[in-house]
Amino acid sequence: MSTRDGVMVMRPVEEGLPIPAGQTVALTSGGLHLMLTGLKAPLVEGRSVAVTLQFERAGKMAVLLDVLGVGAQAPGPADGAAKAEHAHH
Protein backbone atom coordinates (compact mmCIF):
# COMPACT_ATOMS: atom_id res chain seq x y z
CA MET A 1 0.00 0.00 0.00
CA SER A 2 1.19 3.49 -0.78
CA THR A 3 -0.16 7.02 -0.90
CA ARG A 4 -0.41 8.95 -4.15
CA ASP A 5 -1.64 12.56 -4.13
CA GLY A 6 -3.05 12.03 -0.63
CA VAL A 7 -5.03 8.93 -1.68
CA MET A 8 -4.26 5.43 -0.44
CA VAL A 9 -3.38 3.07 -3.29
CA MET A 10 -3.66 -0.65 -2.58
CA ARG A 11 -2.03 -3.35 -4.62
CA PRO A 12 -1.92 -7.13 -4.34
CA VAL A 13 1.17 -8.82 -2.94
CA GLU A 14 1.86 -10.85 -6.08
CA GLU A 15 4.23 -13.41 -4.60
CA GLY A 16 2.39 -13.86 -1.32
CA LEU A 17 3.14 -12.51 2.11
CA PRO A 18 6.39 -13.85 3.56
CA ILE A 19 6.09 -15.05 7.17
CA PRO A 20 9.43 -16.29 8.52
CA ALA A 21 9.34 -19.56 10.50
CA GLY A 22 8.42 -18.93 14.13
CA GLN A 23 7.35 -15.34 13.40
CA THR A 24 4.00 -13.58 13.06
CA VAL A 25 2.72 -10.89 10.74
CA ALA A 26 -0.03 -8.54 11.89
CA LEU A 27 -2.80 -7.77 9.42
CA THR A 28 -4.28 -4.37 10.25
CA SER A 29 -6.54 -1.74 8.77
CA GLY A 30 -4.29 0.83 7.13
CA GLY A 31 -1.43 -1.69 6.85
CA LEU A 32 -1.12 -5.20 5.52
CA HIS A 33 -4.62 -6.67 5.30
CA LEU A 34 -6.85 -9.11 3.45
CA MET A 35 -9.23 -7.69 0.90
CA LEU A 36 -12.14 -9.98 0.16
CA THR A 37 -13.44 -9.58 -3.40
CA GLY A 38 -16.11 -11.38 -5.37
CA LEU A 39 -18.24 -12.11 -2.31
CA LYS A 40 -21.58 -13.81 -3.01
CA ALA A 41 -23.30 -11.97 -0.14
CA PRO A 42 -22.48 -8.87 1.93
CA LEU A 43 -20.57 -9.28 5.17
CA VAL A 44 -22.67 -8.77 8.29
CA GLU A 45 -21.16 -7.03 11.32
CA GLY A 46 -21.04 -9.35 14.33
CA ARG A 47 -20.97 -12.52 12.23
CA SER A 48 -17.99 -14.56 11.01
CA VAL A 49 -16.74 -15.39 7.55
CA ALA A 50 -14.86 -18.59 6.67
CA VAL A 51 -11.60 -18.06 4.78
CA THR A 52 -9.03 -20.57 3.57
CA LEU A 53 -5.40 -19.43 3.70
CA GLN A 54 -2.84 -21.13 1.44
CA PHE A 55 0.67 -21.59 2.82
CA GLU A 56 3.66 -22.62 0.74
CA ARG A 57 4.78 -25.42 3.07
CA ALA A 58 1.87 -25.97 5.46
CA GLY A 59 -0.80 -26.12 2.75
CA LYS A 60 -4.34 -24.89 3.32
CA MET A 61 -5.71 -23.70 6.66
CA ALA A 62 -9.37 -22.84 7.26
CA VAL A 63 -9.97 -19.92 9.63
CA LEU A 64 -13.00 -17.97 10.83
CA LEU A 65 -12.69 -14.20 10.78
CA ASP A 66 -14.96 -11.90 12.79
CA VAL A 67 -16.72 -9.17 10.81
CA LEU A 68 -16.13 -5.89 12.66
CA GLY A 69 -17.70 -2.50 12.06
CA VAL A 70 -15.75 0.35 10.51
CA GLY A 71 -13.34 1.75 13.10
CA ALA A 72 -13.81 -1.19 15.50
CA GLN A 73 -10.86 -2.34 17.59
CA ALA A 74 -9.69 -5.76 16.41
CA PRO A 75 -9.13 -8.51 19.01
CA GLY A 76 -5.58 -9.20 20.19
CA PRO A 77 -3.36 -11.89 18.62
CA ALA A 78 -4.28 -14.52 21.23
CA ASP A 79 -7.98 -14.23 20.33
CA GLY A 80 -7.32 -14.80 16.63
CA ALA A 81 -4.90 -17.66 17.23
CA ALA A 82 -7.43 -19.53 19.34
CA LYS A 83 -10.15 -19.09 16.74
CA ALA A 84 -7.85 -20.26 13.92
CA GLU A 85 -6.81 -23.33 15.88
CA HIS A 86 -10.42 -24.42 16.33
CA ALA A 87 -11.56 -23.53 12.82
CA HIS A 88 -10.68 -26.93 11.39
CA HIS A 89 -12.07 -29.16 14.19
MOZIGI-V441383 format. One record per run of one state. SS is the DSSP state (h for helix, s for strand, l for the rest). FROM is the first residue (numbers start at 1). LEN is the number of residues. If there is no record, write none. Layout:
ss: (SS & SS)
from: (FROM & FROM)
len: (LEN & LEN)
This chain:
ss: (l & s & l & s & l & s & l & s & l & h & l)
from: (1 & 2 & 5 & 7 & 10 & 48 & 56 & 59 & 67 & 77 & 87)
len: (1 & 3 & 2 & 3 & 38 & 8 & 3 & 8 & 10 & 10 & 3)
